[in-house]
Amino acid sequence: MKIRLSFNNLTMSATLEDNPSARDFAAMLPLDDLTIDNYANNEKISYLPRKLTEDGSGPFDSERPGDVCYYAPWGNLALFYAGYRWSQGLIRLGRIDGSFKPLQARGKFPLSIKLIR
């Protein structure tokens, strides 16, 4: 499945993983009333309207910029634009297709996420 993320007059697409959390996330789309903001120096975050299932979660590897993750303890999306390491509660939902440069724009913006196929 693919999604489209739009904020700050920019659009990115991402391909979702085939896992229970990613399917739960896709089931709640479209989402038009979210906000995306900076967190730390390597990610943007956005809080979802409800928590996602954690079924099938666990450690993963090959972490890299462009990953779309869910941080279960806080109930937020984490979109990484710089290096990071897996930590307890982090579930990879998918990866940005192509450039993740829009995530590097500093600031807080309205965010919409739609399923595109």
N, C-alpha and C positions, 0 to 999 in steps of 0.2 A: 504494500500500500504506500501511496505517496501523499504527502501533505504540502500545503503552501502556508508559509509564515510571512505575514506582512506587518511592517512597522516602519516608521520614519520615512515613508514614501519609498520603501525598498521591499523587495520580495525575494524569498529563497524557497527552494523546495527541499524536501528531505524524504528519504526512504525509510519506512518503519521496519523494525525487526519483526520476526514472527515469534512473539512471546506473549504470555497472558497480559502483561502490563501494557504493552504497545497496542494490543487489540482493545483493551479497556479504554485506553486513551482515544483511539480512533472512534470508538462508539459514542464518545461525548462530543464529537465534532459536528457542526462548526462551533467555534468559540469566537465571539466578537467583542467581548467586554473584558479582555485581559489587559494587564500592564506588564511591560518588560522593563527591567532595570538592571544596572550593573551590580555585580557582586564580586568581591575580591578583585583580582586583576586578571582573571582568566575566563570569566563566564558572565552571561546574562541570565537572570532568573525571572520566572513568572509563576504566580500562584494559581493553581487550578481550582475550579469551583467545588471539587470533592477529591478525596484521596483515591488513588488507583489501587487495584489489586497488587499484591506482592507475590502472588503465586509464581513459582518457578524462578524466583530471583536468586542471586548469588554472585560470587566474584566473577568478573570478566577481565579479559586482558585486551591488548591492542588499543588502549586508550589513546585518543588523539584529538586535536582540535577539529571541530565540526561535529562532534558527538552530540546527540540530543538525548538527555537522560532525565530520569525522574528521581528526586531525592525524597524517599518515603517518609522520613521523620518530620519533614516540614510540609510535605504535600506540594512541592513545586517542581516545575520544569527547570532544568539546568542546561543551557546551551553553551558549550565550551568553544572559545575562540583562541585559547592558548593551552599549553600542556597541563595535564592534571593526572592524578592517580585515583584508581578505584578506592572507595571507602565504604564502610558498612552502611547499607541503606540506599546506595546508589544503584539504579537500574537503567541500563542502556535501552532506550526506546527506538533509536535509529541514528542515522547520520545525514548531515546536510549534503545535498548533491551539488557538487561544484564549489564555488567560492562561499566562504563563511564570513567574508569581509564585512558585510552589514552588521554583524555582531560586535564589531570593534567600535562602532559609533557610540560615544559616551552619552549618557542621558537616560531619561525615563520616557517611554513612549507607549501609546495605545498599541495593542497587539491583537491581530486576528489570525486564527489558524483554521484552515479548511482542508477537508479530504479532497484530493483531486483524482484519485483512482485507487 
